[in-house]
Amino acid sequence: MTSHTTPQAFVWRRLHSLAGLWLVLFVIFHLFTNSQAAFLFGHDGASFIHSVNAIHDTPFLPIVEIALLGVPILVHTLWGIKYLMTAKYNSFGQTGHTPYLPEYPRNHAYTWQRITSWLLIVGIIAHVIHMRFIEYPTSAAKGQTHFYMVRVSQDEGLYTLAARLGVQLYTQQEVQSLKEKASSLPSEKETSTPQERIARQTVEQDLQWQHALEKRPLKEGELMAVSENFGTAELLMVRDTFKSPFMLMLYTLLVLATCFHAFNGLWTFMISWGATLTQRAQRWMRIVSTALMVGVAGLGLAAVWLTYWINLKS
């Protein structure tokens, strides 16, 4: 009996495809969550704060992020780069030596699928570095309360918004003043009694508080916003990001590239897995994919353009 083995390339293509479908679902969820910072005018992003706090309180969150997000992105990206290296475009660049068929819309879609791939490789890396590492809220306990701290730039509406959200703002001078008032940590020899050990723990918390405030050095015109919950700190970080016209342009491009790539990919996924093999089925799936593309892109652009300039400016 002859044994047949599935070609490795076929397996990797299917994994690439399935990872892509999972990431489409994530894009819908992620942009819907972000849009809550822009909608529900007058609620100061309460829905966004609630959603982000629920995500942040997920047990074993780092493991969940790596398993359900990091691994699919890695699989989809690495195999996608192989596609990019072997892609042959026929919708532009007529040379006379290769096929040139610009009259077919699907050829243009194929080309833009590859162009948006390059944009997403760069954009997602920059997005993760910016939001997850550079500006990600730091945290520290003070007494029985856990606080989250994020660096923001001053503007006219920040103080009134902070008051409504219950956020405390510290200037560079105030942070330095708190540092100078911090108590020194007693030595272990000085903490033999229970009361002395409690006092030592209190001082340790005070010093951790100071270190957290200083972890992100403040520049001129910047403040440290301190909140009792992670979602509020994230809201202020997002608001501060979308104050910048430069960031508005970059994130607009990222949202558009992401939504085109995701939902054009969804259309081809349905064909690859045999769900839409007839012309009629493909036509209807194209309508559904386009509607999802427009709707989800609208949510993403709302988060980019309305969070600061409409909903949370003052």
SULBELZI-V674437 format. One line per field, one symbol per residue. ss: DSSP state (2 for helix, 1 for strand, 0 for the rest). psi: psi as a letter, one per 30 degrees, with the letter a starting at -180 (. if undefined). burial: I if it has 16 or more other C-alpha atoms within 10 Angstrom, else O. Layout:
BEGIN
ss->???
psi->???
burial->???
END
This chain:
BEGIN
ss->00000002222222222222222222222222222000000000022222222222000022222222222222222222222222000000000000000000222222222222222222222222222222000111110011111111100002222222200111022222222220000002220002222222222222222222220000000111111002222222222220002222222222222222222222222222000000222222222222222222222222222222222000
psi->kkkkkkkeeeeeeeeeeeeeeefeeeeeeeeeeefffeahkfghgeeeeeeeeeefgkkheeeeeeefeeeeeeeeeeeeeeeefgkjkgflhkffflkjiffjefeeeeefeeefeeeeeeeeeeeeeeffeegkklllkjbgkklkkkklkklefeeeeeeefhkkkkleeeeeeeeffkllkklefgheleeeeeeeeeeeeeeeeeeeefejkklkglljkklfleeeeeeeeeeeegfkeeeeeefeeeeeeeeeeefeeeeeeeeeggfifleeeeeeeeeeeeeeeeeeeeeeeeeeffeefeege.
burial->OOOOOOOOOOOOIOIIIIIIIOIIOOIIOOIIIIIIIIIOOOOIIIIIIIOIIOOOOOOOOOOOOOOOOOOIIOIIIOIIOOOOOOOOIIIOOOOOOOOOOOOOOOIIIIIIIIOIIIOIOOIOOOIOOOOOOOIIIIIIIIOOOOIIIIIIIIOOOIOOIIOOIOIOIIIIOOIOOOIOOOOOOOOOOOOOOOOOOOOIIIIIIIIIIIOIIIOIOIOOOIIIIIIIIIIIIIIIIIIIIIIOOOOIOOIIIIIIIIIIIIIIIIIIIIOOOOOIOOOOOIOOIIOOIIOIIOOIIIIIIIIIIIIIOOIIIO
END
